[in-house]
């Protein structure tokens, strides 16, 4: 059995760990609420835009847009954007996203030619995990995790959109942790470009009850309106994915820190029991030594 001094030192260390993990869980909870509000707003906005685009597609107008499916240049590339976190202590959040991204990279992008595929990562943790898996990212973004603005996502979306419109970008896929509820998140890979192959998430749940297309008056022209709508739908989808990833990261960190707090509490209870037993044993030993010394003096 350990001595009381060693047990007291270990109790102080575990108590400090409990304070840190408990505080980080509270911070993650507060950040999750803000991130969840942004993700919900982005989901509603993207759902309505997708609904409008779906009505135009059913009317046969979306396919006539010049950006619906662009002919690519000879040097056009396929891009995979991986959304991870800058910091750790969030369980298997980064590992799950990178695992799905690596599988998709080898099965769909590298198989068609690695020279025409590029890998971009948001988050420092994703970079280290990808390098361990043997993949070197081309571009690294560290400003799209936790504290970021919607304008930062819009700038990135505008760059991708301009590359696509000029024929330099053949396709864009995003690997991230999709937020379905507080208790359910799973890593996915979604295609955002070209619009003809884009993954649609929301039409099964949100669909505007719009009148038929021929009852609309599109000004200045149906082609210009459809082209502008397709670009805005792409920006909304990318914003939705980034906000989902940020909210899922906070959920993972909140869960991990709560589990660490509970483990520290159980360890403190066990250490308190061991400390009391060791202290009682020490007191008993000292009393026996005093009684033995007193008995020896009387003799």
N, C-alpha and C positions, 0 to 999 in steps of 0.2 A: 504494500500500500504506500502511496506517495505521502510525503510529509506535508504538514499543514501549510508551510511556507510555499511549497511548489503548487499546492492546490489553490491557495489564495491568489497566486500569480496567474494561474490558468483561468480562474474565475474572472479576474479583471480583464484579461484578454478577450474572453468570450463575451463579456458584458459590453466591451467596446465594439466588437463585431455586431452584436445585437443592435446597438444604437445606430451604427452606420447602415445596416441593412433595413432597419425600420424606417429611418429617414429617407433612404433612397426609394423605398416602396411608396411612401407618401408623395414624394416628388413625382415619381412615375405615374401615380394615380391622377395628380393634378394635370400633368402634361397630357395624359391620355384623354381627359375630358376635352381639352382644347383641340387636340388632334382629331378626336371623334366628331366634334362639331364641324370642323373643316371637311372631313371626309364625307359626312352626311350631306353637307351643302353641295360639295362637288358631285356626289352621286345623283342628287336630284336634278342638278343642272345638266349633267351629261345625259341622264335618262330622257329628259325632255328633248334635247337636241337630237339624240338618236331616234326618238320617236318621229320627229319631223323629217329626218333623213330617210327613215323607213317608208314614210308615206310618199316621199318623192321617188324612192326606188320602186315602190309598187306601181307608181304611175308611169314608170319607164323614163323618168327625166334624169335621175342620178347617174345612170350609166352613160348618158350623153355628155356629161361634164368632161372637160379636157384633163382633169386631175384624177378621175376615177381610177384609171390604170394607165400610167405613163410609160412610154418606151424608154428603157434605160440605156445609158451610154455603155461603151465597151468597158470602161473602168468603174462602173457602178459597184457599190459594195452592199453587203447585207450586214446590218448592225444589230447587236444584242446588248441591251442596256440592263444591267443588274443593279437592283436597289437594295442596298444593305445599310448597316449602321456605322457610325464613326466610333462608337464605344461598345465595349462588351457588357458583361453582366446581364445579358438578356436571354439566357438559356440557349436553346438550339435555333434561335431565329435566323442568324446568318448562315449557319451550316445547312439548314433546310433549303433556303433560297439558292445558295451556291450549288448545292447538289442537283437541284432541278435545272439550273442554268447550265452546268457542265454537261449533263445528259443531253439537253437540247442542243448545245453547241456541237457535240460530236455526232449526234444523229441527224441534224437538219442543216447546219451551217458548214461545218468543216468537211462534211461528206461531199458537198458541192464544190469545194475548193477553198482552202484556207486563205489563199491570197486575195479572194474577193469577200472575205468576212472580217469584221472587226468587232472587238469586245470593249465595251465601255462600262465602268463601274461607278456607282455612287456609294461612298462609304469606305473608310480605311480598313474595316474588318474584312470586307469582301475582297479587297485587294490581296491581303495576306493569305486568305484561304484559297483564292484562285491561283496564286503563285505556288502554293503548296501542291495544288492539283496539276501543275505544269502549264498553266495558261497565264500569259502576260497581257494585262489590259492595255489598250491603246490610250484611252482617256480616263482620268479619275476625277470625280467631282466630290468635294467634301462639304458643300454648302446646301445639300438637299436632305440633310438628316436633322431631325428635331427642330432647331430654330432656323426656319427659313420662311421666305415670303412667297406668295403666289406669283409675284413678278419674276422670281428666279426660275420657276418652272416654265413660265411663259417664254422667257428668253431661250431656254433650252429647246422648247417645242418649236419656236420660230426657226432656230438653226436647222433642226431636222426637217421642218416643212420646206424650207428654201432648198436644202439639198435634194429633197425628193422632187420638188417642182423643176429643178434644173437637171434632173436625170442622174445625179451623182449618188443617190441613195435608192437602192432597189427595194429594200424592205426594212422595217424596224420592228423588233420584238422586245418586249419588256418582261423581265423575270422579277417578281416581287411577291410579297406575302399579302394575299388577298384577304380583306377583312369582311367576314360574313356576319359575325356577331361577337359579343364579348367572350364567348366560350369557344368560338370556332374560327380559326384562321388557317389557311393552307397555301403553300407556295404554288404559283402558277406561272406560266409563260403565255403572254397574250401578244397577238400581232396587232399593231396599230397602223402600219402602212404596208402596202397600198390600201386605200379605203375599200377596194373591192374584196380584199381578203381579211379585213379587220375583224377581230373578235368582238361580238356584241354581248354585253353582260346583262342589260337591263330591260330588254323589250318584253321578257316574259313576266316581269313584275310591274313595270311602269309603261303604260301606253296611253298617249293622249287620244281622246275620242275626237279626232279631227274629221272634218267633212272630206269628201272626195277631192282629188287634186284639181279637177276642172273648176271647182268653185273658188280657187285662189287666183288672185291677180299678182303676178310676180313682176316687180319692177326693180332694176331697169330691164332685165331679161332673165329667163329661167336658167340659162347657163351661168350667168354671173352670180345669181342668188345661190344656186346649187354649189358652185365652186367655193363661195364664201362660207356656206354652211358646212361643207365637208372639212375645210380647214379649221373651223371653230370646233367641230366634233372631235377632230384629232387632238386639239389642244385640251379640250375638256377630258378626254380619255386619259391623256398623259397626266394631267393634274389629278385626276381621280386615283390613278395608280400610285402616284407619289404620296398622296395624303393617306391612302390605305396602308402603304408601307410604314409611314410614320406612326400611325395609330397602332398598327400591329406590333411595332417595335416597343412601344410603351406598355402594351399589354404583356408582352413577353418579359420585359424587365420587371414589371409589377409582380407578375407571377413568380419569377425567380427570386426576387427580393423577399417576398412574403414567405416562400419556402425556406429561404435562408434564415429569416427571423424565427420561424417556428422551430427549425433545427437548433438554433442558438438557445431558445427558451428550454427545449428539452435537455440540451447539454448543461445549461445552468442548473436545472433541477437536479440532475444526476451529480454534478460537481458539488452542489450544496450538501447533498446527502453524504458524499464521500468526505467532504470537509468536516462535517459534523462528527462523523465516525472517527476520523483521524484525530480531531481535536479531543473527543472524549477519551480515545485511547491514550493520548499524550497526557491528559489530566490524570487518568487512572494510574499511569506509570509513574508520574511525579508523586502522587499520593502514596503509592506503595514504597517508593524510595524514601520518602520522609518518614513513614511509619517504621520501615526497616532501620533507618538511622537512629530514630528515637529509641527503639527497642535495644539496639546495640549499645547506646549510651547508658541505659538503665542497668545493663548487665556489667 
